[in-house]
Amino acid sequence: MPGLRTILFALTTYMVAHNILYTYVTDFLRFAGMESQAGWVLFAFGVTSVLSVVVVGAHIDHHLRKLIVASTLLFAVSVLVLAVFSGVPSLVYLAAAAWGLAFGSSPSLFIGGAINATAEAADVAQSIVISFFSGSIALGGLVGGLLIASLGTASITWASLVLLVFAAVAVIGSWPSSPTSLGDR
């Protein structure tokens, strides 16, 4: 199922990128000189994550593909801002809020894409997506820890950005292909 392969690749790269950063967000904020503001940065992330669910919930049935692409691109831009402007607290807050907006509904987007792409095998696809999602949590934590230990804290943003570029290429590259490549029917 070509559509499922695209979704699983994009999901894995997206979620590993997220978990590299999210697992080590306090390390990143210490690096950025904002360790004492971790609660507020995470609050900004959380509020916009909830907002994401509301916004995406209203549009997922008609714009699934566009929402997957938008989520991936917004997350990538957020990570780029974190990587380049880590010393500017207002931009760190803005990037964290944008990251939350991108991430909050991503599980629904990827599961929705898998369901639509696989039609009669949707129940199997859902379990596969959840397995990839769970594995990405562990892999992100492992990779993030290895990156910090070997290359320093700044490396987690750049590694996440590389992964998100791969995710973006996958979701944008599948755009003109078959209608179910990202789950649209």
C-alpha positions as CSV (number, residue, x, y, z in Angstrom):
1,M,0.0,0.0,0.0
2,P,2.0,3.0,-1.3
3,G,0.0,5.5,0.7
4,L,0.6,3.8,3.9
5,R,4.3,3.6,3.3
6,T,4.4,7.4,2.8
7,I,2.4,8.0,5.9
8,L,4.6,5.7,8.0
9,F,7.8,7.3,6.7
10,A,6.5,10.8,7.4
11,L,5.0,9.8,10.7
12,T,8.3,8.3,11.9
13,T,10.5,11.1,10.8
14,Y,8.0,13.7,12.2
15,M,7.6,11.9,15.6
16,V,11.3,11.1,16.1
17,A,12.0,14.8,15.4
18,H,9.3,15.8,18.0
19,N,10.5,13.4,20.6
20,I,14.2,14.4,20.2
21,L,13.1,17.9,21.1
22,Y,10.3,17.3,23.5
23,T,12.2,14.7,25.6
24,Y,15.1,17.1,26.0
25,V,13.3,20.5,26.0
26,T,14.7,21.4,29.4
27,D,18.2,20.8,28.1
28,F,17.5,22.9,25.1
29,L,16.0,25.7,27.3
30,R,19.1,25.6,29.5
31,F,21.2,25.9,26.4
32,A,19.1,28.9,25.3
33,G,19.4,30.5,28.8
34,M,15.7,30.0,29.5
35,E,15.8,27.1,32.0
36,S,13.7,29.1,34.5
37,Q,11.0,29.6,31.9
38,A,10.5,26.0,31.0
39,G,7.0,25.9,32.6
40,W,5.9,28.9,30.5
41,V,7.4,27.6,27.3
42,L,5.6,24.3,27.8
43,F,2.4,26.1,28.7
44,A,2.6,28.0,25.3
45,F,3.2,24.6,23.6
46,G,0.3,23.0,25.4
47,V,-2.2,25.7,24.8
48,T,-1.6,25.8,21.1
49,S,-1.6,22.0,21.0
50,V,-5.2,22.0,22.3
51,L,-6.0,24.8,19.8
52,S,-4.6,22.6,17.0
53,V,-7.1,19.8,17.9
54,V,-10.0,22.2,17.7
55,V,-8.8,23.8,14.4
56,V,-7.9,20.5,12.7
57,G,-11.1,18.8,14.0
58,A,-13.2,21.3,12.1
59,H,-11.3,20.8,8.9
60,I,-9.8,17.2,8.8
61,D,-12.6,15.7,6.8
62,H,-12.2,18.0,3.9
63,H,-8.5,19.1,4.0
64,L,-6.6,16.1,5.4
65,R,-3.8,16.2,2.9
66,K,-3.3,20.0,3.2
67,L,-3.3,19.8,7.0
68,I,-0.6,17.1,7.0
69,V,1.6,19.2,4.7
70,A,0.9,22.3,6.8
71,S,1.6,20.6,10.1
72,T,4.9,19.2,8.8
73,L,6.0,22.6,7.3
74,L,5.0,24.6,10.4
75,F,6.9,22.2,12.6
76,A,10.0,22.4,10.4
77,V,9.9,26.2,10.4
78,S,9.4,26.2,14.2
79,V,12.5,24.0,14.6
80,L,14.5,26.2,12.3
81,V,13.6,29.2,14.4
82,L,14.6,27.3,17.6
83,A,17.9,26.4,15.9
84,V,18.8,29.8,14.6
85,F,17.3,32.1,17.3
86,S,17.8,30.1,20.5
87,G,19.1,33.2,22.2
88,V,16.0,35.3,21.6
89,P,13.4,34.4,24.2
90,S,10.4,35.9,22.4
91,L,11.2,33.8,19.3
92,V,11.7,30.7,21.4
93,Y,8.2,31.2,22.8
94,L,6.8,31.9,19.3
95,A,8.5,28.8,17.9
96,A,7.3,26.6,20.8
97,A,3.7,27.9,20.3
98,A,3.9,27.2,16.6
99,W,5.4,23.8,17.3
100,G,2.4,23.0,19.6
101,L,0.0,24.1,16.9
102,A,1.7,21.8,14.4
103,F,2.0,18.9,16.7
104,G,-1.2,18.8,18.7
105,S,-3.4,17.2,16.1
106,S,-0.6,15.3,14.3
107,P,-1.7,11.9,15.7
108,S,-5.2,12.4,14.3
109,L,-3.8,13.6,10.9
110,F,-1.5,10.6,10.5
111,I,-4.1,8.0,11.7
112,G,-6.7,9.7,9.4
113,G,-4.4,9.5,6.5
114,A,-3.6,5.8,7.2
115,I,-7.3,5.0,7.5
116,N,-8.2,6.7,4.2
117,A,-5.2,5.3,2.4
118,T,-5.9,1.7,3.3
119,A,-9.7,1.6,3.1
120,E,-10.6,-2.1,3.8
121,A,-7.5,-2.7,5.8
122,A,-7.9,0.4,8.0
123,D,-8.1,-1.5,11.3
124,V,-4.7,-3.1,10.5
125,A,-3.3,0.2,9.4
126,Q,-4.3,1.9,12.6
127,S,-2.4,-0.7,14.7
128,I,0.6,-0.3,12.5
129,V,0.5,3.5,12.8
130,I,0.3,3.2,16.6
131,S,3.3,0.9,16.7
132,F,5.3,3.3,14.6
133,F,4.2,6.2,16.8
134,S,5.2,4.3,19.9
135,G,8.5,3.2,18.5
136,S,9.2,6.8,17.4
137,I,8.9,8.0,21.0
138,A,11.6,5.6,22.1
139,L,13.8,6.3,19.1
140,G,13.5,10.0,19.6
141,G,14.6,9.8,23.3
142,L,17.5,7.5,22.4
143,V,18.7,9.6,19.4
144,G,18.3,12.9,21.4
145,G,20.3,11.6,24.3
146,L,23.1,10.3,22.0
147,L,23.2,13.6,20.1
148,I,23.5,15.7,23.3
149,A,26.2,13.4,24.7
150,S,28.2,13.4,21.5
151,L,27.6,16.7,19.8
152,G,26.0,19.0,22.4
153,T,22.5,20.3,22.9
154,A,22.4,22.5,19.8
155,S,22.6,19.4,17.7
156,I,19.0,18.3,18.7
157,T,17.4,21.1,16.8
158,W,19.5,20.6,13.7
159,A,18.9,16.8,13.7
160,S,15.2,17.3,14.1
161,L,15.2,19.8,11.3
162,V,16.8,17.3,9.0
163,L,14.2,14.7,9.9
164,L,11.4,17.2,9.2
165,V,12.9,18.1,5.8
166,F,12.6,14.3,5.0
167,A,9.1,14.3,6.3
168,A,8.2,17.4,4.2
169,V,9.7,15.9,1.1
170,A,7.7,12.8,1.6
171,V,4.3,14.5,2.2
172,I,4.8,17.2,-0.5
173,G,6.3,14.7,-2.9
174,S,3.2,12.5,-2.6
175,W,0.9,15.5,-3.3
176,P,0.3,14.9,-7.0
177,S,0.2,11.1,-6.9
178,S,-2.8,8.9,-6.3
179,P,-5.6,10.4,-4.3
180,T,-5.0,8.1,-1.4
181,S,-1.2,8.7,-1.1
182,L,-1.8,10.9,1.9
183,G,-5.3,9.7,2.7
184,D,-7.6,11.9,0.7
185,R,-10.4,10.2,-0.9
